[in-house]
Amino acid sequence: MALNLRQKQTECIARMLNLNQPVNATGTANEDVYKILIYDKFCQNILSPLIHVKDLRKHGVTLYFLIEKDRKPVHGVPAVYFVQPNQANIQRIVVDASRSLYDSFHINSSSSIPRPLLEDLASGTLNSDSINRISKVHDQYLEFVTLEDSLFSLAQKSSYVQLNDPSAGDREIEEIVERIVTGLFCVLATLSVVPIIRCPRGGPAEMVASALDQRLRDHLLSKSNLFTEGGSFMSSFQRPILCIFDRNFELSVGIQHDFRYRPLVHDILGLRLNRLSVQGEKGGMRSYELDSSDPFWVENGSLEFPEVAVEIESQLNKYKKDVDEVNKRTGGTDGAEFDGTDLMGNTKHLMNAVSSLPELTERKQVIDKHTNIATVLLGEIKERSLDSYAKKENDMLIRGSIDRNELLGVLRGKGTNIDKLRFAIMYLISSESINQSDVESVEAALKESEVDTSAFQYVKKLKSLNASVASANSASRNNIVDWAEKFYAVTAGVKNLLSSDRQLALTRTVELLMEGKPNPEIDSYLVFDPRAPKSNSSGNHLRGPFKEAIVFMIGGGNYVEYGSLQELAQRQQPVKHVIYGATEILTGVEFVEQLTQLGHKMGFGSTATASVS
């Protein structure tokens, strides 16, 4: 069985809601034990894509509240707390216990609860004579948000800015790395796998890989080893490979406009935690869920937008045909005389029709939902010429250049200020040689539209540093905050970013790492094997081909990379399995906002702001 992160995390949550007792065969908790669920904002986001409100009742949860909300006492029921291990939450639990809000408290920490906080909990409840109400404290290792079977986010905001901030000190960088390692450790503990870890040398990827390797080594030596039940986790006994990258490995993918359905919906309509709100056809806002329970979303998310429109129409026509068929079968016999056989036949048709109604209704709801979403998208595409942005950016990446008039035409044409800023940055990243007068014209065109050019200036600075850093010796490699060194490869080899079949550099690299054969493109990549003795962990890494990979992007991921990696997995023979995760899932607008913040930190500024309007 392939690694299914969504299923594994859902099972862990079901067990937690069942007061950490094994759940029954249907995967639900014991309904007879009614309980109250208390969570913080972060853990609410973990639960939201996995468990719907209607599902909570199946798990015996009758009431649920945010921890900071004022709550009245409820007697005779246990309370399940699911919170991040921090000072504020522990203090609130102590207050709740001292007020005897609930009979018993089952405390579940989203990651491992540090000893000082445990001591605060113990002394606080002891002082208020309520320690007997604390039934148990559990480390759940669930500090990540699973959006699809093979997609997760650590929901750690602005990590790209924090890691690339030129003023960040060693201590701050180490804290961010530590948080990322904790999140990744939770993912691996939930999957119950200890992978072989690969990453490029230098920068945040190596820092995270090295620290995660050490965390896993330390844990494997402890008595409460979470990975002992391994061996049953896959069809073969082979371990997966974990490939760690930093956003600077392929900056362009975080910025470019994409014309496929899933990335478009995310980028333009702001899909968040698998939900979005759009203008309904009859006015008012409509809220929709887009997840694995929606067959249209699953099957067509990777199609280009025009193909999606054709697919919606074809499904609508098929639906109409099936409805006509049902009506025909149940419409009587055009006045002919009834005999017994006719009556029986007609009753059978009626029964079939009745049984097919729920399925037809469900299909119509899905069609209506995607018709509405596609209509709103089409409006945005036309108003902002998004198809033109996507095509021209792609052409720039492949050709490594663009005609000056065409470039300025886009910047003076349709689109929001951020669309234009993204296009200008894509021009910088993709151009093999930069013409200074062209750059000045681009900046003038952006300022004409009152766009804050800080992000553009920032990437321009990276581009100019690139050449000098590439030739510099590596004497400064030991300084983890030597930010110039961290940016090497932002634009290196950009011609290879998209080959003729539009394969991303990330996807190509993951494919090579999964093959596990010697290759000049990845021979310099580091290897960490937490199960091997440290002295030879970088030894024989050619244990491929790997059937399963976890790919992690530090500094923000997106649906473009996720889709590309899923296509890679599907086209392998036999089909492979790739899980994709990131510190956070970002739209192009959100990522450019982080570049703008870095531009400001570097002293580039503009009085105007790049508003989304």
C-alpha positions in Angstrom: 0.0 0.0 0.0 1.4 3.4 -1.0 2.0 6.1 1.6 -1.3 8.0 2.1 -0.7 10.9 4.3 -4.3 12.1 4.4 -5.5 8.6 5.5 -2.8 8.2 8.1 -3.4 11.6 9.7 -7.2 11.1 9.7 -6.7 7.8 11.5 -4.5 9.5 14.1 -7.2 12.1 14.7 -9.9 9.5 15.0 -7.9 7.7 17.7 -7.3 11.0 19.5 -11.1 11.8 19.5 -11.7 8.3 20.9 -9.6 9.3 24.0 -6.6 7.7 22.4 -8.2 4.2 22.4 -8.2 2.1 19.2 -11.1 3.0 16.9 -13.6 0.4 15.6 -13.6 -1.2 12.2 -15.5 1.7 10.6 -12.7 4.1 11.6 -15.0 6.0 14.0 -14.6 6.5 17.7 -17.0 5.1 20.3 -20.2 7.1 19.9 -21.5 6.3 23.3 -18.8 8.4 25.0 -19.9 12.0 24.4 -17.1 14.6 24.6 -16.2 18.2 24.0 -13.4 19.2 21.6 -11.2 22.2 22.4 -8.6 23.4 19.8 -6.5 26.4 19.0 -6.5 28.2 15.6 -3.5 26.2 14.3 -5.1 22.8 15.2 -8.4 23.9 13.8 -6.7 24.3 10.4 -5.2 20.8 10.8 -8.7 19.4 11.4 -10.6 21.5 8.8 -9.5 19.7 5.6 -9.8 16.2 7.2 -12.9 16.1 9.3 -16.2 17.9 8.6 -18.6 19.1 11.3 -21.0 16.3 10.5 -18.2 13.8 11.0 -17.5 15.0 14.5 -20.8 13.5 15.7 -19.6 10.1 14.5 -16.7 10.5 16.8 -18.9 11.3 19.8 -18.1 15.0 19.7 -21.2 17.1 20.7 -19.6 20.5 21.2 -16.4 22.1 19.9 -14.8 25.4 20.8 -11.7 27.5 20.2 -9.5 27.5 23.4 -9.4 31.3 23.7 -13.2 31.5 23.7 -15.0 32.0 27.1 -16.7 28.7 27.9 -19.3 27.7 30.5 -18.8 24.5 32.6 -20.2 21.3 31.1 -20.4 18.5 33.7 -20.4 14.7 33.1 -18.3 14.8 29.9 -14.6 14.5 29.1 -12.9 17.3 27.2 -10.4 16.5 24.4 -7.8 19.4 24.0 -5.9 19.5 20.7 -3.4 22.4 20.8 0.1 23.5 20.0 2.5 23.1 22.9 3.0 26.8 23.9 2.8 28.8 27.1 -0.5 30.5 26.3 -2.3 27.2 25.7 -0.9 25.5 28.8 -1.9 28.5 31.0 -5.4 28.4 29.6 -5.7 24.6 30.3 -4.6 25.3 33.9 -7.3 28.0 34.2 -9.9 25.7 32.7 -9.0 22.8 35.1 -9.0 25.1 38.1 -12.5 26.3 37.2 -13.6 22.6 36.9 -15.0 23.3 33.4 -15.0 19.6 32.5 -14.9 16.3 34.4 -11.7 15.1 32.8 -9.0 16.6 30.5 -7.4 14.6 27.7 -4.6 16.9 26.5 -3.2 16.3 23.0 -0.2 18.3 21.9 0.2 18.8 18.1 4.0 18.0 18.5 6.2 16.9 21.3 5.5 18.9 24.5 8.7 20.3 26.0 9.5 19.4 29.6 9.3 23.0 31.0 5.7 23.3 29.7 4.8 19.9 31.2 6.2 21.1 34.5 4.1 24.3 34.2 1.0 22.2 33.6 1.8 20.0 36.6 2.6 22.8 39.0 -0.4 25.0 37.9 -2.9 22.2 38.3 -1.3 21.1 41.5 -1.6 24.6 43.0 -5.2 24.9 42.1 -5.9 21.3 43.3 -7.2 20.2 39.9 -4.4 17.8 38.8 -6.8 14.9 39.3 -8.8 16.2 36.4 -5.9 15.8 33.9 -6.4 12.2 32.6 -3.5 12.1 30.2 -1.1 14.2 28.1 -0.3 12.9 24.6 2.3 13.9 22.0 0.4 13.5 18.7 3.1 14.5 16.1 0.4 16.0 13.9 1.8 19.5 13.4 1.1 19.8 9.6 -1.9 20.4 7.4 -2.8 17.6 4.9 -4.7 19.0 1.9 -4.8 16.0 -0.4 -3.6 12.3 -0.1 -0.1 13.4 -1.3 0.0 17.2 -0.4 0.8 18.8 2.9 1.8 22.2 4.3 3.6 22.9 7.6 1.5 26.2 7.7 4.6 28.2 8.7 4.1 31.7 7.4 6.8 33.9 5.8 9.6 31.3 6.1 11.1 32.6 2.8 11.4 36.1 4.2 12.8 34.8 7.5 15.4 32.6 6.0 16.6 35.1 3.4 16.5 38.2 5.6 20.0 39.7 5.3 19.7 41.0 8.9 18.8 37.6 10.4 21.2 36.3 13.0 22.4 32.7 13.4 20.0 32.2 16.4 16.9 33.2 14.4 17.9 31.0 11.4 18.4 28.1 13.8 15.0 28.5 15.4 13.3 28.6 11.9 15.2 25.4 10.9 14.2 23.8 14.2 10.5 24.5 13.5 10.7 23.1 10.0 12.5 20.0 11.3 9.7 19.5 13.9 7.0 19.7 11.2 8.9 17.2 9.0 9.5 14.9 11.9 5.7 14.9 12.6 5.0 13.9 8.9 7.5 11.0 9.1 6.2 9.9 12.5 2.6 9.9 11.1 3.7 7.9 8.0 5.9 5.7 10.3 8.9 5.8 7.9 12.6 6.7 8.3 13.6 7.8 4.8 17.0 8.3 3.0 17.4 12.1 2.9 18.9 13.9 -0.2 19.4 17.6 -0.7 21.7 20.0 -2.6 24.7 21.4 -0.8 24.5 24.6 1.2 21.7 26.9 2.2 18.5 26.1 4.1 18.1 22.6 2.5 21.3 21.3 3.9 20.6 22.9 7.3 17.2 21.2 7.5 18.4 17.9 6.2 21.3 17.7 8.6 19.2 18.7 11.7 16.4 16.3 10.7 19.0 13.5 10.3 20.2 14.2 13.8 16.6 14.4 15.3 15.8 11.0 13.7 19.1 9.5 15.0 18.4 10.7 18.5 14.8 9.4 18.4 15.8 6.0 17.1 18.0 5.6 20.2 15.2 6.5 22.6 12.9 4.0 24.3 9.7 5.4 22.9 10.6 4.8 19.3 7.8 5.8 17.0 9.2 4.0 14.0 9.4 0.4 15.4 6.3 -0.8 13.6 8.0 -0.1 10.2 8.2 -3.0 7.8 4.4 -3.1 7.3 4.2 0.3 5.8 4.7 -0.6 2.1 4.2 -3.4 -0.4 7.9 -3.8 -0.5 10.3 -3.2 2.5 12.1 -0.5 0.7 12.3 2.9 2.4 11.2 6.1 0.7 13.5 8.9 -0.3 13.0 12.4 1.2 14.2 15.2 -1.2 14.6 18.6 0.4 14.9 21.8 -1.6 14.9 25.5 -1.0 12.6 27.9 -2.9 15.7 29.5 -4.5 16.4 26.2 -6.3 13.7 27.3 -8.8 12.4 30.7 -8.0 10.4 31.1 -11.2 7.7 28.5 -10.3 6.6 30.6 -7.3 6.0 33.6 -9.5 4.8 32.5 -12.9 1.2 32.5 -14.1 0.0 29.0 -14.9 -3.0 28.1 -17.0 -3.9 24.7 -15.5 -7.1 24.4 -13.5 -5.8 23.6 -10.0 -3.1 26.3 -10.0 -5.5 28.8 -11.6 -8.2 28.2 -8.9 -5.6 28.5 -6.2 -3.7 31.6 -7.6 -6.7 33.6 -8.8 -9.6 32.6 -6.5 -7.5 32.0 -3.3 -8.2 28.4 -2.5 -7.4 27.9 1.2 -7.6 24.7 3.2 -9.5 23.2 0.2 -12.2 25.9 0.4 -13.0 29.0 -1.6 -15.8 31.6 -2.0 -16.8 33.0 -5.3 -19.6 35.2 -6.6 -22.7 33.0 -7.3 -24.6 33.1 -10.5 -27.6 34.7 -8.9 -25.6 37.1 -6.8 -24.3 36.6 -3.3 -21.2 34.6 -2.4 -21.1 30.8 -2.8 -18.7 28.7 -0.7 -17.3 25.5 -2.2 -15.1 22.6 -1.1 -12.5 21.2 -3.5 -10.9 18.0 -2.3 -10.7 14.3 -3.0 -14.5 13.9 -2.5 -15.0 15.9 -5.7 -14.4 13.6 -8.7 -14.3 16.4 -11.2 -11.5 18.3 -9.3 -9.5 15.1 -8.9 -9.7 14.1 -12.5 -9.4 17.5 -14.2 -7.2 19.6 -11.9 -4.1 19.2 -14.1 -5.9 20.2 -17.4 -5.4 23.5 -19.1 -8.4 25.8 -18.5 -9.9 25.5 -22.0 -9.9 21.7 -21.7 -11.7 22.0 -18.4 -14.4 24.1 -20.0 -14.9 21.4 -22.7 -15.0 18.7 -20.0 -17.7 20.6 -18.0 -19.9 20.9 -21.1 -19.4 17.2 -22.0 -20.4 16.2 -18.4 -23.4 18.5 -18.6 -24.5 16.9 -21.9 -24.0 13.4 -20.5 -26.1 14.4 -17.4 -28.9 15.7 -19.6 -28.9 12.5 -21.6 -29.1 10.4 -18.5 -32.0 12.5 -17.1 -33.8 12.1 -20.4 -33.3 8.4 -20.3 -34.8 8.2 -16.8 -37.8 10.3 -17.9 -38.3 8.1 -20.9 -38.3 4.9 -18.9 -40.7 6.2 -16.3 -43.0 8.1 -18.7 -45.7 5.3 -19.2 -46.6 3.6 -22.5 -48.2 6.4 -24.5 -51.8 5.5 -23.8 -51.4 1.8 -24.8 -53.4 -0.8 -22.8 -51.8 -1.9 -19.6 -51.3 -5.6 -18.9 -49.7 -7.2 -15.9 -46.2 -7.4 -17.4 -46.3 -3.8 -18.4 -47.2 -2.8 -14.9 -44.4 -4.9 -13.4 -41.9 -3.6 -16.0 -42.9 0.0 -15.3 -42.6 -0.5 -11.5 -39.1 -1.8 -12.1 -38.2 1.3 -14.2 -39.6 3.5 -11.5 -37.6 1.8 -8.8 -34.4 2.1 -10.9 -35.2 5.8 -11.5 -35.7 6.4 -7.8 -32.4 4.7 -7.0 -30.5 6.7 -9.6 -31.8 10.1 -8.4 -29.3 10.7 -5.6 -26.4 9.9 -8.0 -27.8 12.3 -10.7 -28.4 15.0 -8.1 -24.9 14.7 -6.9 -23.5 14.9 -10.4 -25.6 18.0 -11.1 -24.3 19.7 -8.0 -20.6 19.0 -9.0 -21.3 20.3 -12.6 -23.0 23.4 -11.2 -20.2 24.1 -8.8 -17.5 23.9 -11.5 -19.6 25.8 -14.0 -19.8 28.6 -11.5 -16.0 28.5 -10.7 -15.1 28.3 -14.4 -17.4 31.3 -15.1 -15.7 33.4 -12.4 -12.3 32.3 -13.7 -13.1 33.1 -17.3 -14.1 36.7 -16.2 -10.7 37.1 -14.5 -8.8 35.6 -17.4 -10.5 38.0 -19.9 -10.2 41.0 -17.8 -6.5 40.4 -17.0 -5.3 38.5 -20.2 -4.1 35.7 -17.9 -3.8 33.3 -20.9 -1.4 35.8 -22.5 0.7 36.1 -19.3 1.0 32.3 -18.9 2.0 31.8 -22.6 4.5 34.6 -22.8 6.2 33.7 -19.4 6.5 30.1 -20.6 8.0 31.3 -24.0 10.5 33.5 -22.1 11.6 30.6 -20.0 12.2 28.3 -23.0 13.8 31.0 -25.3 15.7 32.9 -22.6 14.6 36.2 -24.1 11.6 38.3 -25.2 11.2 41.1 -27.8 11.5 44.6 -26.1 8.2 45.9 -27.6 6.4 42.7 -26.6 7.7 43.1 -23.1 6.7 46.7 -22.7 3.4 46.0 -24.4 2.5 43.5 -21.6 3.5 45.9 -18.9 1.3 48.7 -20.3 -1.6 46.4 -21.2 -4.2 44.5 -19.1 -3.7 42.9 -15.8 -3.3 44.0 -12.1 -0.2 45.7 -10.8 0.9 42.4 -9.3 0.4 40.6 -12.6 2.7 43.1 -14.2 5.3 42.9 -11.4 5.3 39.1 -11.7 5.8 39.3 -15.5 8.7 41.8 -15.0 10.4 39.5 -12.5 9.9 36.5 -14.8 11.7 38.5 -17.5 14.6 39.1 -15.1 14.8 35.4 -14.1 14.5 33.9 -17.6 16.7 36.3 -19.6 20.2 34.9 -20.2 21.7 38.3 -20.7 20.2 41.5 -19.3 20.1 44.6 -21.4 20.5 47.6 -19.0 18.3 49.9 -21.1 15.5 47.3 -21.3 15.6 46.9 -17.5 15.3 50.7 -17.1 12.4 50.7 -19.5 10.7 47.9 -17.5 11.2 49.9 -14.2 9.8 53.0 -15.9 6.7 51.1 -17.1 6.1 49.6 -13.6 6.4 53.0 -12.0 4.0 54.4 -14.6 1.4 51.9 -13.2 2.4 52.9 -9.6 3.8 49.5 -8.9 6.1 49.0 -5.9 9.3 47.8 -7.6 11.1 46.5 -4.4 10.6 42.9 -5.4 11.9 43.6 -8.9 15.0 45.4 -7.5 15.6 42.5 -5.1 15.6 39.9 -7.8 17.8 42.1 -10.0 20.3 42.3 -7.1 20.2 38.5 -6.8 20.8 38.2 -10.5 23.9 40.5 -10.4 25.2 38.6 -7.3 24.8 35.3 -9.1 27.8 35.7 -11.4 30.1 36.9 -8.7 29.0 34.3 -6.2 29.4 31.5 -8.7 33.0 32.4 -9.2 33.7 33.2 -5.6 35.6 30.7 -3.5 33.7 28.9 -0.8 35.6 30.3 2.1 32.5 31.9 3.5 30.4 28.7 3.3 30.5 28.2 7.1 28.5 31.4 7.8 24.9 30.3 7.6 23.6 33.8 7.2 25.9 34.8 4.3 22.8 35.6 2.3 24.6 36.3 -1.0 26.0 32.7 -1.0 22.5 31.3 -0.3 21.2 32.8 -3.5 23.5 31.0 -5.8 21.4 29.0 -8.4 18.5 31.4 -8.3 19.0 31.8 -12.0 21.7 29.3 -12.7 21.0 27.1 -15.6 17.6 28.7 -16.2 17.6 27.4 -19.7 17.0 24.0 -18.3 14.1 25.0 -16.1 11.6 23.9 -18.7 12.6 21.5 -21.4 10.5 21.0 -24.5 8.0 18.9 -22.5 7.7 21.7 -19.8 9.2 19.6 -17.1 10.2 21.6 -14.1 13.8 21.5 -12.8 12.4 20.2 -9.5 10.6 17.4 -11.2 13.6 16.4 -13.3 15.8 16.4 -10.3 13.4 14.3 -8.2 13.1 11.8 -11.1 16.9 11.4 -11.1 17.1 11.1 -7.3 14.4 8.4 -7.4 16.3 6.5 -10.1 19.3 6.5 -7.7 21.8 6.1 -10.5 25.0 8.2 -10.8 24.3 11.4 -12.7 26.4 14.6 -12.9 23.3 16.7 -12.1 22.8 15.1 -8.7 26.2 13.5 -7.8 27.0 16.5 -5.6 23.8 16.1 -3.6 24.3 15.2 0.1 23.0 11.9 1.5 21.8 11.3 5.0 20.7 7.9 6.3 19.5 8.2 9.9 19.6 4.4 10.3 23.2 4.1 9.1 26.3 4.7 11.3 27.3 8.4 10.8 30.7 7.6 9.4 29.3 5.9 6.3 25.9 7.6 6.0 27.1 9.3 2.8 28.4 6.0 1.4 26.4 3.9 -0.9 23.3 6.0 -1.7 22.6 4.2 -5.0 19.8 2.1 -3.4 17.3 3.1 -6.0 15.2 3.0 -7.8 12.9 4.3 -5.1 9.2 3.6 -5.4 8.1 6.3 -3.1 9.4 9.9 -2.5 8.6 12.8 -0.2 9.5 16.1 -1.8 9.8 19.1 0.5 10.1 22.7 -0.5 11.5 25.2 2.1 10.2 28.8 1.7 6.8 28.0 0.1 5.4 25.6 -2.4 2.6 25.8 -4.9 0.1 23.7 -7.0 2.2 24.0 -10.1 5.0 21.9 -8.5 2.5 19.5 -6.9 0.8 18.9 -10.2 4.1 18.4 -12.0 5.3 15.8 -9.4 2.0 13.9 -9.6 2.3 13.7 -13.4 5.9 12.4 -12.9 4.6 9.6 -10.5 1.8 8.6 -12.9 3.9 8.3 -16.0 6.4 5.9 -14.3 6.2 2.2 -15.1 5.1 0.8 -12.7 3.4 3.9 -11.2 5.4 5.5 -8.4 4.2 7.6 -5.5 5.3 11.1 -4.6 4.1 13.2 -1.6 4.8 16.9 -1.9 5.0 19.3 1.0 6.2 22.8 1.8 6.6 25.2 4.7 3.4 26.9 3.3 1.4 26.7 0.0 1.7 30.2 -1.6 -0.1 31.9 -4.5 2.0 34.0 -6.9 0.7 37.1 -5.2 1.7 35.9 -1.8 5.2 34.9 -2.8 5.8 38.3 -4.6 4.7 40.0 -1.4 7.5 38.1 0.4 10.0 39.2 -2.2 8.7 42.8 -1.8 9.3 42.6 2.0 12.9 41.4 1.3 13.3 44.3 -1.1 12.3 46.7 1.7 14.7 45.0 4.1 17.5 45.5 1.5 16.7 49.2 1.3 14.9 49.2 -2.0 11.6 51.1 -1.7 8.9 52.8 -3.4 6.2 55.1 -2.1 3.6 53.3 -4.3 2.3 49.9 -3.3 1.7 46.9 -5.6 -2.0 46.7 -4.9 -3.8 43.6 -6.2 -6.3 45.9 -7.9 
